[in-house]
Amino acid sequence: MPDRVLPGPVQENACIREAVCVHTRKIYDSCKDKDCIEDLRLYPTRESQCYIDNAVSVRAKSAKLLYVTIDVDEITFNRGYYTVDLRYFYRIKGEAFSLVNRPAEITGLAVFDKRVILFGSEGSAKVFSSTTSLHDLDSHTIETTNLPTAVVEAVDPIVLGMKLVDVCDHHSNDDVGVFEVPGFIAETFPSDILFDPTSRRVLVTLGQFSIIRLERDTQLLMPSYDYCMPDKECIGSNEDDPCTLFSRIHFPVDEFFPPDTLECPEGYREARTLADS
């Protein structure tokens, strides 16, 4: 038996050294979603709105998920269950086409609100930590120290469509009023975002994949085999000898010769061998 057990599958004859108490987060409930978000309003920058007003059509280019705000609230009539309110912030890029000018790039903000209900168990103990800054605490933070932690894993959305509409011809209920945009999100745009009423709007349709889960801090008893020490040595290069580092880089064969993924038809090799003979 080796002196130390490495991380991974454990052999049947491996010796457990001790049982240790580990502080971690336990997942109580989770769900995955495949949302098709239709006709989501685009809040363009002021410069982009000028191109939209003179455009005859628009085309989508890309969409990037900037941030997701999360709010967890307890459901009073169903013990142990919580509502998770999510707000997705997207940066959308597209092109506006006019009859006289070249296509112009447009950029804007899109916001998607979502609510899910998950089980997060019950906890009456309030959790405090020495790493918490007193300047960051408020009354709401103190009251929610026993709530489960919501975690969202999401990828950049897929742009499924983009269209240009006139407000008079398009009756929708997307006028929810001006919402608060975090400062760090607004700074990712080249100019101010326009929330004022406009006669022409751009609507986008996105496909969003996400995983949402509720977690709680807990202490678990785990078997311990040994301390986890890395086996790989740290290999560096001498700043005076850059060729040493370059010599360790493998030649990028795939960059010069694309991999052949075509399979030979059944019997092709046998026929080729007979022909050559």
QUIQUIGI-V756483 format. One line per field, one symbol per residue. psi: psi as a letter, one per 30 degrees, with the letter a starting at -180 (. if undefined). A space follows every 50 residues. Layout:
psi = ???
This chain:
psi = klfkklkakklegkkkelklkkkakkjelllkkikjjkhkkkjlleeeee eefglfllkkelkkjeljkkkkkkjefjkflkkjkkjkkkjkkakkklff llkkkkklkkkkkkklklkgakkfkkklkffkkfffkleeeefgfgllkk kkkllklkjflklklkeffjjlhgiglklkkkefefffkfakkjflklfk lkklkljkklkklklkklkkjkkkelkjkkfkkjkalkffiffeeeffkk kieffejkkjgkkklkfeeeeeeeee.
